[in-house]
Amino acid sequence: MPIVAALLSIAGLAGVAVVAPILVARRVNWATPAVYGASLAFAAVLLLSGLLALLGGSAFQGSVHLPIGLPWIGAHFALDPLGAAFLVIVDFGAVVASFYAIGYGAHEEEPGRVLPFYPAFLAGMNLVVLSADAFGFLVAWEFMSLSSWALVMAHHHDAENRRAGYVYLLMASFGTLMLLLAFGLLAGPDGGYAFASIRAAGHAPWLSGLVLVLMLLGAGSKAGLVPLHVWLPLAHPAAPSHVSALMSGVMTKVAVYGFIRVVFDLAGEPAWWWAVVVLILGAGSAVLGVLHAVLQRDLKRLLAYSTVENVGIVFIGLGLGLAFKTNDMAGAAALAVTAAIFHAFNHSLFKSLLFFGAGNVLTGAGERDIEKLGGLVHRMPETAYLFLGGCLAISALPPLNGFVSEWLILQAILISPDLPQWALRFLIPASGAMLALAAALAAACFVRAFGITFLSRPRSPAAETAREVGRWQIRAMYALLAVCLVAGIFPGPFLDALSPVSQMLVGGAMPKQPLLPHLAIIPISESRSSYSGFLVFFFILMASWAAIRVIHNFASRAVRRAPPWDCGFPDASPATQYTADSFAQPVRRVFGPIAFRAKVSQTMPPPGDLAPARLTLSLRDLIWEFIYEPLEGAVLYAAERLNVLQFLTIRSYLSLVFAALVLLLVLVATWA
């Protein structure tokens, strides 16, 4: 059965994690390709298992119970349509990242800090998806968090990376605590931790609502929902680029899986107000994430904030699914949930592609600050064009895959007038407006990212001496771009594959997508709307071909060369080019005073003074200042005061243990 093959592959990944430090300690030359190659092989088996379970129906699904874990529970594992879909998302990303890492890892200065934890990270993510009881889920979740934290700390010599690891560990611990409380409420006093027991038990509406809030805090912190997103822009730049791709493109989807599993599957019937909470958080994350991304100079930090935006888009789709499900609109709910999961898959593709491109830039030029780059299209041409493809996909431009999933979410938004609750009928169009704003800002963000990084003239010696990377990295990027294009031109099979998932979650499915005519996709019915990625792609090709033919046939065949427009500066230099900050200035002027309390100060010397003029820009992260800085201060204050516990006597320690035991017995007696 696929689930048995999947569990054996996870055991294989754990074995690779055990063997890796031995190979590194013995300084085996082939340790890096061996570890990443083995990880690729096991991830490929897991990918095939997920595909079989998703496409093959119930015959390839199933469950396994092993006598490990808690004695009275054991360990439950299951592979159903939802788990199979996210197993495909996780392991397609793992396969491509492992392939990329075979080349990228050769440049790692301290492989011993990466190789043992990489397969462990893959094993943890897969275990979360396959776990079918709360204990196994939480253990796998914590294992995933700790192994990814070790990867974030791989380059620990940098003080900023150490800070990133500290913040990530705190947020991961907070998220796990929230999940523990959520599963404790669902299990109840009887301790039915198996998902089947939780699913069969009845839950009071207030308890289910509290579980929703806890899951938004627990899974939302790992996914990157605002205001729980603060670890992403710190941790993603700190980790190696192939790990950043997995954390941003894949691990955040594991968090989305956890939210869907509990809220749509285990918590019972939802209430309509659940959708209000999820939509507000999703729309706020989409807009605030892309606003932060537009203003970033660090390429990997920019991509991290973009993940916040795309996770917000996914949660907008899930919020729509909850709204329609509570009102028995199965078709509309199926459209919204399918669009959300499809966007999660799409984001794993183009975000991994972009992080690989950032890794290539870091390897080839040794620089992440886009202000110090420029002109890389001539020195790293393949990376430039592949990165451009990722920029087009994440900007939701047809015929690539990002457009399809966002278009489907907008189609679900157009059905909202049929909802009876006035709050939803007002909030959902507002969320649609926020989604449209986020999409427009995302396009501006990635025009800026690509243009400043790859076009114009080099602005530093690092950019002038940049070189293209090896074939492993380039081929991995080609594979991702090819799937982005296929999923955008032929989305029908991908949507049909998700039909069992929506049927399981909301009791409905999108219409069967026709292969012909025109390879169009139909969200609800042919009479409402449809979209054909194939026709769009065909017209783009034909229009391009026609333009080329017209130019070649009717334009002058003489070759004319002239200097470019110099804007009045005949001896142009890189200092006169548009910079990343100047490109983002219009967005900063509109949104900066509100979102970031932006302040600009100018120092202009008097006539005759040869001192340079200076412009100083200050941006404030209001969420960090008003929420996390006070918490950080409180934690440090408590830690300093509790430091006295290290110096107690044995008698004092025994007294504390006895008091804690009495308190726990009182709590247990009260709960019973």
N, C-alpha and C positions, 0 to 999 in steps of 0.2 A: 504494500500500500504506500501511497505517497507520504503519508505522515510518518511511517516507519523510516523511509529513506531520509526524510527531513530531519528526524531526531538523530539518526546515525550521522548525518552530515554535521549537525551541531556538535555532536561528540567529537567528530573529526576536527572541527575548528578549535575546540577546547584542547585537543591533543596538539595541534599546531602551536597554540599559545604556550603549551608546556615545553615543547621542543625548541621553540625559537630562542629563548635565552641561552640554551646550551650551545646552539650553533654560533650565537654571537660571542659567547665567552671563549669558544675555541677559535674564533676569528676565521670561520669558514668563509671563503670568498663568495660562495654561491648562496649564502644565507638569505639575502634580500630577495632574489628571484624565487628561491625555493619557498619561502614563507608566503609571498604574495601569489605565487603560482598555485600553491596548495589551497590558499584561501579562495582563489578564483574557481578552482575545481569544485570545492564543497559548496560555494555559493551558487554555482551553475546547477548542481543537483537540487539545491533548495528552490531555485527558480523553476526548474522543470517540475518539481513536485507541486509548487503553487499553480503553475499553468494547468497541469493535469486536473487538480482539484477544482479549479475555476471553470475550465472548459468541459471537463468530462462528466460533470454532474455528481450525484450522490454516490455513484459507484467508486469514485476516486476520493471521496471524503470519508472521514471517520474519526475515531477517538482512541486514545491509548491511556491506560491507567497503570502506573508503575508504583511499586511499594517503596518509595523514597519520599523524603520530605517529612511532614508531620505524621506521626504514627497512625492517628485515627482518620487521616484524610488520604495520605499518599500523594502522588503527583498525577494530575490529570492534564492531558494534552489533547487538543482537538483541531481539526482542519475543516472549517466550514467555508461558505462562499466569502464572508467578510475576511476571515483570516487568510484565505487563499489570495484574495486581491492584494492585501497588504504584504503578503509574502512575496508576490511578484514585484511590488514596488521596492521593497527592501533589497531583494537579491538581484534585481537587474542593476540597481545602483551599485551593489557590492561587486558584481562581476566586472563592471566597467571600471570602477575605482581600483580594483585589484590589478586589472590590466594596465591602467595608467601608472599605478605605483611601481610596477616592475621597472619602468624607466625612471620615474621620478625619484624612487627610493634610492637609486644609485648615488644621488647627490646628498643624501642625509648624512650629517656629520656624526650623529650619535644614534645609529640604528638600534642599539640595545634599548633605547627608551621608546621606540615605536613598534618594532616587530612583535614583541610578546603581547602587546595590548591590542593590536589591530585585529587579529582573528578573534580575540576574546570579545571585542566590541561587536563584531558581526554575530557571534554566537549569542550575545545578550539581546540584541535587537530581534533576532529570530525567535528566541525563547519567549519574549514578551508576546509576540504574535501567536505562538502556538499554545501558550499556557491556557488552561481551562479551569483554573481555580485561583482564588485570591492570593493564597500563600505563594504559589509558583509565580504568579504574575508579578508580585511585589519583589520577590527575590531576583527575578530576571530583570526587572526595571532597575533595581539598585545595582545589579551587576553591569548593566548597560551604562549607567551613570558613572560608576567608578572607573570602568575601563576607558570611557571617553574622557573623563577628567585626567587620567594618566596621560592620554594622548595630548590633551591641551597643555599639560605641563612638560611635554617632551623638550621644549626649548626653554627650560626653567632659568637659564642664566639671565634672561631679560626680565627686569623688574615688572614691566607691564604684563608679561605672560604670567608671572606669579600672581599678580593681582587678579588677572582673568581667571586663573584656576581657583583662587579663593572665593571670588564671587560666584563662579559656577558651582562650586561645591556647596555653598550656602543655599543657592536657589534649588539645586537638586535635592538637598536634604529637606527643604521646605516642601517641595513638590511631593516627595515620597511620603512625608507625614500627612499631607492632605489626602493622598490616595489611600493610605492606611486607615484614616478615619472614614473615608467613603465606603471602603469595603467592609469595615467593621459595622457600620450602620446597615449595610445590605445583608450581611450575614446574620445580624441580630444576636440575641442571647443564646440561641441554640448553636451558633458557630457553624452554620452551613456554608462553608467557604467555597465549595465547588460551584462553578457557574451554573450548572444544571439546577442545583438546589436554590441558588439565588433567583434564578429565572422563574422557578415554580412558585416561590414564596410571594405572598401579597405584601405590598408596601404601602404604607399610608401616604397620602399626597404630600404632607409636610416633610416626611422623611425623604421622599424622592426629590423634592425641591432642594432640600439640604444637600443631597448627594450631587445634584447638578452643580451647585455652587462649589462644592469641594472638588469636583472633577475639573471645573474651569480653573480653579486655583492650582490643582496638581498637574493635570495634563496640559493646561494652558501655559503654565510656567515652562514646561519642557518644549512646547510647541512654539512659544515666543509671542503669545498674545500680550498686547499692551494692557496694563502696565507691568507685566511680569517678564518683559523682554530684555531686561538690562544685561543679562549674561551673554546674549548672542553677539552683539558688536564687540565684546571683549574676547570671548572664547574662540570664535571662528577665525579671526586673524591670527590668533596665537597658535593654533594647531597646524600641522603640515597640510598642504593644500588638498591632497586626496582625502584626508580625514575631515577637513572643512567641508568638502563636497558631501561626504556621508552625513556629517552632523546637520548641515543645512538642508540638504536635499532628501535625506532618508530618515534620520533620527527624529526630526520634527514630525514626520509622517507617522512614525511609531506612536508619538504622543497623540496625533489625530486619531489613530486607530484606538488607543485607549479610551479617548473621549467617546467615540462612536460606540465602542463595545459596551460601555457602561450606560450611557444615556439612552441610546436607541435600543439596546438589547436586554440589559439587566435591571434597569431602574424602574421598569413598569411603564404604565401609560403616562405620557407627558402632559403637562398643562400648557395652555397657549402662552402664558407669560414667560415660559422658558425661552421661547423664540425671541422675545423682546431683549432679554439679557444677552443671548448669544449674538443677535444681530448688532446690538450696540457695541459689544466688544470687537466683533469682526470688522465692522465698518470703521471704528476708531483705529484699530490696528492697521488696516489697509492704508488709510490716509496718513497717519502719523509715521508709519514705517517708511513710506516712500518720501515723505518730506525730509526725514532724517537722511535717507539715502542720497537725495539730490544734493545735499550740502557736504557730503563726505569727500575727503581727498584720498584716504586710504582705500585702495581698490577692494580689498577683502572686507573691510568694514562696510563699504558701500553695499556689497553683495549680502552681507549679514542683515543689514537693515531692510534690504529688499525682500529677504525671507519673511520678516515680520509682516510686510505688506501682503505677500502671497498667502501666508497662513491666515491673515485676516479675510482674504477672498474665500478661502476654503470654509471658514467659519460662517461667512455670509450664506454660502450654499447650505451648510448644515442648519443654520437658523431658519432658513426658508423651509427646509425639510421638516423641521419640528412644527412650524406654523401650519403647514399643509396637513401633516399627519394628525394633529389634534383636531382638525376640522374634516377628517375623513375624505380628503382630496388625494387619493392614492396616486393618481397619475402625475399630478403636480409635485407631490412629495418625492416620487421616484425620479422625476426630472431634476429636482434640486439636489438630492443626495447623489445621483449619478454624476451630475456636473461637479459637485464638490470633490468626490473621489477621483474623477478624471483630472481635475485641476491639480490635485495632490500628486498624481502620477506625472502629469506634465511638468509641474514644478520640479520634481525630482530629476527630470531629464535636463531641462535648460539651466537649472541652477548648478547642477554638477558640471555641465558644459562650461559655464562661466567661471566656476571655481577652478576648473582645470586650466582655463585660459589665464586666470590670475596666477596660477602656479607656474605656468610657462613663462609669464612675464617676470615673475620673481626669480626663476631659474636663469632665464636668458639675459635679464638686465640687472638682477639683484636689487630691485626697487619696487615698492608698492605704492608710493606716493605718486599719484597721477600728475601732479604739478612738475615732477622731475622726470617725466617720460616724454612721449611725443616722437613721431617719426618711426614708430616700430613697424608700420606696415611695410616698410622697405627692408627692414632687418629681420623681421619675423612674419613673413607674409602669410604662411598657412595658419599660424595662430591668430593673426589679425582677422582673416576671413571667417574662420571658425567661430571666433569670439563675436564677430558681427552677426553670424547666424543665431547665436544664443541671445544677443541683444534684440534681434527682431522677434524671436519667439517670446521672450519675457515681456516685450512691449505689446503683446497681443495683436500682432499684425498678421493678416492672412497672407499666405495659406498655411502658416505654421500652427503648431498645436496650441499655443497659449491663447490664440483667438477663439478656438472652438469652445474650450471649457468656459471662458469668460462670457462668450456669446450665449451659451446654454444657461448660465446663471442669470443673465439679463432676461432671457426668455421666461425663466421662472418668476422673475420679479414682475413681469408684465401680467401675470395671472393673479397678482395680489388683490386687485379690486374685488375678486369673488369671495374674499375672506369676510366673515361677519364682524370680527373685532375691529373697532375703529382705530385702536392703538396700532395694530398691525398694518391696517390700510394706510396709515400715515407714515409709519416707521419704515416699511419696506421700500416705498419709492424714495425716501430719503437715503436709505442704504444704497439704492441703485444710483442715486446722484453721487454719493461718496465713492462708489465703485468706478463710475465714469471719471471722476476727478483723479482717483488713484491711477487709473489706466493712462490718462493723459500725462500725469506727472512722471509715471514710469517711463513713458516714451522719451520725455525730456531728460530724465535721469540717465538713460542708456545712450542717447545721442551724445550727451556730455561725457559719459564714461569712455565710449569708443573713440570719439573725436579727440579728446584731450590725450588719451593714452596712445593711440595708434597713428593719428594724422598729424599734420603740420610738421614742424621741425623739432629735432631733439632739443630738450631743454637742460640736459645734464650729460656729463661724460658717460654715465651708466647707460643712458639711452643711445648714445652714439656708438657704443661698443657692444650693443646687445646682439645675441645670436639666437638662431632658431634652435629649438630643443629636439630631442631624439624622436624616433618613429613611434615608440610605444605610446608616448603622450599624444602625439598627433592622431594616431589611429583610434585611440579611445575617444577623442573628440569627434572624429568623423562618424564613429558609430552612434554617438549621442545625437549629433545633428541629423543623421539619417532617420533615426526613430522620431525625432521632432517633426521632420518633414512628412514622414509616412502617417504619423498620428494626426497631422493637420490636413493632409489631402484625403486620407481614407479613414476618418474617425468612426465610421459605422461599426466595423468589427470590434473596436475597443469598447464602444458603448453597449453593444450586444453582450460582450463578455461580462459587463457589470450588471446585467439584468438580474441574475440570481442574488446579487448582493442587495439591490434595492427591494427585491421581492421579500427577502428575509427581514429587512429593517423596517419597511413601511407598508408592506403588503401590496406592492404594485411595481410595475416596470414600464420603462419607456417603450414606445412601439418598436416592433422589429424593424431595424434599419434596412432599407432595400439596397441591394447591390446595384440595381439599375432602376430607373433611368438616372443618369447624371451623377450617380454615386452621392446623392443628397442625404443629409440627416434630417430627421423629423422629430422635433422635441415632443409635441403633443399630437398633432394631426396635420395632414397636408394642407388643410384649409387655413391653418393659422400661420405657419411660417416654416421655412426649410432653408438649409444652407448646403452648398456643394463646394467643398474644398477643392475637388478635382477641377470643376469649371473655373474657379478663381485662379487656380494654378495654371490652367490651360490658357486663360485669357492673358495672364501676366506674361507667359512665354510668348504668345502670339504678338502681343503689343510690343514686347521687347524686340522680337525678330523683325516686325514691320518697321519699327523705328530705325533699327540697324540698316535694313535694306534701303529705306528712303534716304538715309544719310549717305550711304555708300553710292547710291545711284544718282542722286541729284546734287549732292554737295561737291564742292571743288575737290579734286584729287590732289591738289598741291598741299604739301606739308608746310604748315605755318607755325612758327615758334615765336613766342613773345614772352617777355617777363610778366609775371602775374601782377595784378593790381597791388600797388604798394601802400595804399592809403595815405599817400603824401610823404612816406618815408622811403626814399630811394635806396637806402642801405639798410634793408630790413634785417632784424635779428630776432631770435626766439623771444627776447624780452618784450617785443611789441605784439606778440600773438595773444589771442584769447587764452586766458587761464581758466582753470576749473572754477575758481571763485567768481571770476567775472561772468562766466557762462551761467552760473547759478544765481547771479545777482537779482534778476527779475523775480524769481520765485522767492528769494530771501526777502525782498522788499514787501511782497504781498503777504506772505505767511510768517515771516520771521518775527515781527513784533508781537504776534499773538502766541505762536507755538514755541518760540525759543527766546523771547525777550531780547531780540537781536539789537545790538547797539553798535554804531559805527562812529568812530572818532577820527578826525583828520588833523594832521600837523603840517601846516604849510609855512615854510620859512619866508621871511620878508624878502623883498627884492634886493639882490646883491649878495644874499647869503647862499653859500654853496652847499649847505646841508641838504640832504635829500628830503623830499616830502614823504610823509608816512601816513598810511591808512590802517587803522586798527579795528578789527571786527571781533566782537565777543558774542558767543552764542551760549545759552544756558539750557541744560537738560532739566526741565522742570520736574519731571517724574522722579529723576534721581535725587534732586535737591529736596523735594517735599516729602518723599516716601522713604527712600533708601538711605540717605545720609543720616536722618534721625535714628533709623533702625541700626545702622552701622555703629553710630555712637553709643546706642543703648547696649548693643552686644559687647562692644569693647569695654564699656563701663562695668557690665555684669561679669565679664571674664576677669577683669582686674579684681573685683570684689570676691569672686569665687576662687581666686587663686590661693586663698588661705586654706582651702580644702586639701591642698597638696602637703600641708605641713601638720596635719592632725596626728594625734596618737592612735594606736591600735584601738584603745578603749573608745575613743570618739568615733572612729570609723564603724565599729560594731554597733554603737548607739544609733548612728545614722541609718545603717542597714536595717536595724530592728524597727525604727520609726517608719521607714519607707515600706517595710513589709506590713506593718499594722495598717498604714494608710491604704495600701492596695487591697487588703482583706476587707476593709470598710467599703471601698468602692465596689468591689465584687459583690458583697452582700447587698448593697443598695441597688445595684443593677439587677440582681436576681430577684 
